[in-house]
């Protein structure tokens, strides 16, 4: 059998490359005769640059930028000819905020300023197109910090610049200054299609994983609504209901207001890395299988994340697709509708979340070996 292994990263435990290697190792140990192709992928969030750098080459630039809580962190962008790829998570990702520190206060004040600093660096280097990968952020500031780094500062009614973070945007009266993008055009490579506001918006859906409790979620959602009005007044575009506006804590909204073209992050990586060509090689004789995965296969996965992109591409070719995930909460019917033939949980297989986290590579490889024994023909 020919098997394409095309996972996303597994949260903060395994990179996409690490996950692909673990699955491939387990599969080969169980069925040495199978032909296994590793094709690590990303959807715009953590690992976006790693995957693209491996596939496209180019020059990886690292620089010190403002982290989500104002501390210096090492951010990165990738230069491929005159196109720049920016991974927002490298500057403001959840990996910069340890789990015990993800509190309501942190959720209220986390900033995307470092992402603006990365965009400015790519602009100054002469990039004509800047593709911003959105996902995995610790922020819910609507991209206000990013805009400030590019020259457009949110101010209150007295003209005083607001402090960093989403909560302060409740006092936003206007944006002062114009964002400087030079000659560059923007592309927003979003990992989800959520709008900015409401029960499917940035604060309600993603705020809790960043430390927001119910009261903070409501506070941030109301503040983002105020900021959306300021964005519309300053940049002439009311984007609050557009798909992807809620990506990366609402940073998608700021990019869309700046005129960015929105694309699916998973779809973009799918094209650039060559997933379709790999799957074409599986179709036709019933001897092919696609295996994808991520940290948590849940309902958010069904809103444009990578595993469903892989599953749909496989289904289009009549190729079965399996999901190996840290945890699985999607029901069989919903999974089947997304093109997934079966989904398996590392935590369940290893006897619990703690056991799986103690040796993420080993437990994922062990699960892959057991799945291979069931599915290999």
Secondary structure, 3 states (H helix, E strand, C coil): CEEEECCCCECCCECHHHHHHHHHHHHHHHCCCCEEEECCCCCCCCCHHHHHHHHHCCEEEEEEEECCCCCEEEEEEEEECCEEEEEHHHHHEHHHCCHHHCCHHHHHHCCCHHHHHHHHHHHHCCCCEEEEEECCECCCCCCHHHHHHCCCEEECCCCCECCCCCHHHHHCCEEECCCCCCCCEEEEEECCCCCCCCCCCHHHHHCHHHCCCHHHHHHHHHHHHHHHHHHHHHHCCCCCCCCCCCHHHHHHHHHHHCCCEEEEHHHHHHHHHCHHHHHHCCCCCCCEEEEEEEEEECHHHHCCCHHHHHHHHHHHCCCEEEEEEEEECCCHHHHHHCCCCEEEEHHHHHCCHHHHHHCHHHHHHHHHHHHHHHHCC
